[in-house]
Amino acid sequence: MATAEFGPRAAMAAGWAWRLRGIPAALAVLVALVLPEFSAAQRFSLPFRRPETCERHQYFDVSSLSCAQCGANQTRDSGGISCICLPGFRMVSNNGGPIICEKCPDNMKGVTEDGWNCISCPSGLTAEGRCQCPADHILVERDTNGKLLSEANCILCDGSENSYSEANIFQNRCVRCGPTFINATKSCTCSEHAISTGGLCFSRKGSFPPQAVTTWRYGQAGAFLNSEWFSKHLQSSAAACWIYSNLTSCQALGNMCVMNMNSWSFSTFDACRLFRFIFENTAALGTVHSISSWRQNLPWLFYGDQLGLAPQVLRTTQLFTNFNFKGQSQNLKLKFVAASYDVRGNFLEWRTLEGGLLQLCPDTVIRLNAAYNFGTTYQQSCEIPISKILTDFTSPVFYDVYLEYTNENQEQHLWAVPVLNQNLQHNEIFVNQDSSSAKWLLTRRLFLVDTLSGRENDLGSRPRVIRIASKLRISISLIPNTNSGNIYPPLITVAYQDVEIQDPESQSVRVSFSVIYEMNQEEAHTQTNTVMKFLMYYAGDLANVFFIIATGTGLYWLIFFKAQTAVSVLLPMSGQEENFVIYVGCAFALKSLQFLHKFVFQISIDVFLIDWERPKGKVLKAVEGEGGLRSAAVPVSIWRTYFVAKEWNEIQTLRKLNPLFQVLSVLFFLEVVGFKNLALMDSSSSLSRSKSDYIASHSRILRYAVSATLWIVIGIIQVVFFTVFYERFVEDKIRRFVDLCSISNISVFVLSHKCFGYYIHGRSVHGHADTDMEEMNINLKREAENLCSQRGLLPNTDGQTFQMSISNKTRQHYDRIHETLTGKNGPARLLSSSDSTFEQNVKAYHAMNKFLGSFIDHVHKEMDYFVKDKLLLERILGMEFIEPVEKSIFYNDENYSFSKVLYYGNEATLLIFEILFFSVVDLASQNFVLAAVLTYLQQGVFKFIRKAIGRRNLASKTLVDQRFLF
């Protein structure tokens, strides 16, 4: 009976009665029934309900977290968590809990706005049972002392000139009309003779900004959507800003430009183009704080679109604040502040960046603020759910960031921090993603999250796309060589990511924030390179010392052992030769470093061919796209430049000896004549051995001595023959190249180091070289008969070759043009490159040609030069004592030192390297033939590489296509 009535609890009680034998059964049953916490059937669970799941006449009870039934004549309110009376019923009781409703009488079917009273309505009822009034009328339910009227009144607001009033949005009070309506129509309505946009009214008679597109661009592919925010507010904000100089409207317009990534182009009239239109047409208003890009009444969005402006903004001014890590003047805090604005253009407040203002990732305050400790490289990243972003960022907030600092007068100032928006497009090009800062377009304002622009049709709907600052980096650049902790203006780099909303609960985005510190390392690199070059040159000199010692040691043993009468010395045994082999190996390793250094040095020099030829007259040229003719200068032939470049390419691997003849001659004397027998460890000095004789083993020291001596003797003979006989009576290609430059009216400008190089003056004494055969012969004859001026750079001199020591200013100007000239992937562009790239390189070529020509002609007084002879000690030491600070220096050079950038001027290095290479292979293999073959192969390989890469470098630096250099 108990089990049937009480169910499981009674059954459990019976079980307890059986277990607790010492306790009466009736007491056990009572305990189980009365104390439910002892019941195993008790569960701590409840149904999961949401307010939107409740039925129409139910509300969500916040105390029980469940749906509850509304009382009689009631329905739930819009929030779903309470009940309201049905239309035609008034509240009788409402104490925060259940309400009580009562039906209104038939003569008073309306309900007052507060819901407590019934009232008669003169103009009908709304769907909620309230009184309804016509447009421009306000509803009056009580008199001035609060007494309820029996019948509501609908009172018309006075829109005449004396009042200019209209009903407010709640239609319970008359307020003054908007100023734009009064200004445009002298009334509270925007008539057909005016323009209504965004809740504002503008006269058609005055100037009105052009109609802008209200689309919003997103994604890397450049998709578009029609932004509801832009549709409602873009045109009205622009009009109010331009016509009335409305400050918040101007800020709102600027915000919409920032929401469009500060992008603009001439093909689309969007938010930024509209902003720039107003900026350009309000120049009469003046500037703010003497900043040319900050117009009065407008926000400061851009620094300007001039090419090369960004480096000036970032590197021409230093802040006076000194940052010190230690000491009494310790200063470790970067004091960033930001002026914040809401999306409608209202100024919110000044805020410090501390506390994570620009950091989306949550963290402790101490860790967030560590980002602004000077010298601390900071990195923070995290994954944020899209649902959290939609909840936390319902509307974007915009920031203009400044760095607070103290000037030289100890006054507090703010320095505007530029922003590099990597999503900015200028004429459809992502200019801020370029590696060259000269192409950047810096901006001012930024935001973190935009969930507003991507809303279509309804601002209350969920956005289709949201935009998030996924990467934000603050760069602090220290000014080198100040020793006082000064910095350049900081730079904020921001990259935005567009996320299409599909399932906010499952979607997320990764964001990062970082602060980096950098310094121009050019001086450090220069010092490091100087040390490395010194070590390379020292390695070459040390290799020469090892080579001389090893060769002298080998000759000592060869001569004194083989030529002695009374025996006084004996050859070292095999084990005693190890030190000698080590010396030879060290010499080879050091000489290899020197050789490779010279090799890389030669294939990376800067060279440019200056064409002195000038156009002869003008011709009529068709104008593409216009169908007309215009006068243009006669083009100057490029074939002379091509020919000189080809000749330069051919002499790059010119040598004073023939490598093949050298190898074969050495091998002939060693193997055929029998000089290898001098390396046998016996007393005989004979070059031949009988097959019947005992053949002793070879001494490695003697093998080296014999082979090295043959290499040196044959090499010297070849060099003497080449310089004394061949170049004098047959062909001197180096001097012939200089003559070719003069005949071609082409000068060669070579920079082998940063501020040192060579110059070949090839300017024709006849003024031009692009002529026919007859005039060419006449010019050569006049020159042979001394009927014209001499070829030298200076008047009445023959000096055409010079060593140059140029100033830093000259080099910097050269580099600026050179970056444009070599900014692309080589000059093989006659067919493969785009027209714009080709035109850009042609312009850079002409700019370089004009600059170097004017430099030689002393046009640039701030980059002038003078010519002098080197001092005797300068010639001996191979260095210059005078630093080219203000003027460059040209040293007369009769020895054609420009050959040092060719194989021709490094014959000694090449010869010693080949001797050591041959010797190392022979010492390892004890085989002269193998050593000769490998030596010749390495000569061929390096020559091929030198010609191929040297040809590519020449083509890149001079803009001569590689196909003309073969």
Number of C-alpha atoms within 10 A of each C-alpha: 7 13 13 9 9 11 11 15 22 19 16 18 23 18 15 17 20 13 12 11 10 8 12 11 17 11 11 20 20 13 14 21 16 11 9 12 11 12 16 10 10 10 8 4 6 9 6 8 13 12 17 13 14 18 15 14 19 23 25 25 16 12 6 9 14 18 21 17 17 20 17 13 18 23 21 22 15 9 11 21 17 21 24 23 27 18 21 22 24 25 21 14 13 12 7 7 9 12 18 19 21 19 17 18 13 10 11 15 22 30 26 21 15 9 19 17 17 28 22 23 25 14 13 14 18 12 8 13 22 22 26 21 22 13 12 18 21 23 21 20 22 15 10 8 6 8 9 16 14 13 18 22 20 22 18 17 20 18 21 11 11 7 15 21 21 24 22 16 10 9 20 16 16 22 17 16 19 17 15 21 23 19 13 22 17 16 21 25 18 21 15 10 12 16 17 19 17 15 12 19 25 25 20 13 10 9 11 16 18 13 13 18 18 21 20 23 20 22 15 9 7 9 10 13 16 17 23 20 21 27 18 15 21 27 25 23 26 29 27 22 23 24 16 13 17 17 20 22 25 24 25 25 31 29 30 25 23 22 26 21 24 27 22 23 14 10 9 13 17 24 30 25 20 24 25 17 16 21 19 11 10 17 12 9 12 14 16 15 9 9 11 13 16 19 22 18 21 26 24 20 25 17 19 14 13 11 12 14 17 23 15 11 16 18 14 10 12 14 18 17 18 16 19 18 12 9 7 7 10 11 16 16 15 20 16 19 22 21 16 21 22 18 21 20 22 14 15 12 11 14 15 17 20 19 18 17 15 18 21 23 16 14 13 9 11 10 14 20 17 16 26 20 15 19 18 13 16 18 12 18 16 13 12 16 14 20 15 12 19 17 9 10 14 12 15 21 19 24 22 22 25 22 18 16 19 14 13 10 7 10 8 10 12 15 15 19 24 25 24 23 29 20 22 25 19 17 13 13 14 17 20 21 17 12 9 14 18 16 19 25 27 28 23 22 26 26 21 21 25 24 20 26 27 28 22 20 11 11 15 9 10 15 20 17 20 22 22 20 23 20 18 23 19 20 18 21 20 20 19 16 9 9 9 14 17 19 23 19 22 22 20 21 18 20 18 21 19 19 18 16 16 12 10 14 11 9 14 16 15 16 21 17 21 18 22 16 16 13 12 11 10 10 11 11 11 12 12 12 12 12 12 12 14 12 15 21 18 14 20 23 16 17 27 19 13 21 24 14 16 22 20 14 16 21 19 15 18 22 13 15 21 22 13 11 9 6 11 8 11 13 17 14 11 11 7 10 14 14 10 17 19 13 16 26 20 18 28 26 18 22 29 23 18 23 19 13 15 19 19 13 13 20 21 18 19 19 20 25 26 27 24 19 19 15 13 12 10 12 13 12 13 13 11 8 6 7 7 10 12 10 12 13 13 14 12 14 13 12 12 20 20 20 17 22 25 20 18 18 21 15 17 20 16 18 17 21 21 13 17 14 13 20 21 15 17 26 23 14 16 21 14 13 13 16 21 20 24 23 25 18 20 17 14 15 16 11 15 14 12 7 7 6 7 8 13 11 11 17 22 25 26 26 26 28 25 23 24 23 18 20 23 16 11 17 25 16 12 18 18 14 15 20 15 11 12 15 15 11 10 9 13 13 15 18 12 12 17 21 17 19 28 22 21 23 25 26 27 21 19 20 22 19 13 16 17 17 22 26 25 27 25 27 25 22 17 17 11 17 21 20 8 8 9 8 12 16 11 11 19 15 13 14 16 10 9 10 11 14 15 17 21 19 20 11 10 10 11 14 17 24 25 26 24 24 24 24 21 17 17 21 17 13 13 15 14 12 18 19 12 17 24 18 14 15 9 19 23 17 18 11 8 9 15 10 12 9 13 18 12 14 20 15 15 20 23 15 17 24 18 14 19 21 16 13 16 16 12 14 13 13 10 11 20 19 22 10 15 11 14 18 12 9 11 13 11 9 8 9 11 15 9 10 12 17 13 16 19 24 24 22 20 19 20 12 9 19 16 21 16 15 22 23 22 19 17 16 18 15 18 18 18 23 25 24 21 26 24 27 28 19 17 20 20 11 12 16 14 21 19 14 22 22 15 15 23 18 13 13 15 14 11 14 16 13 13 20 18 16 15 22 25 21 21 28 26 23 21 22 22 25 19 21 10 12 19 10
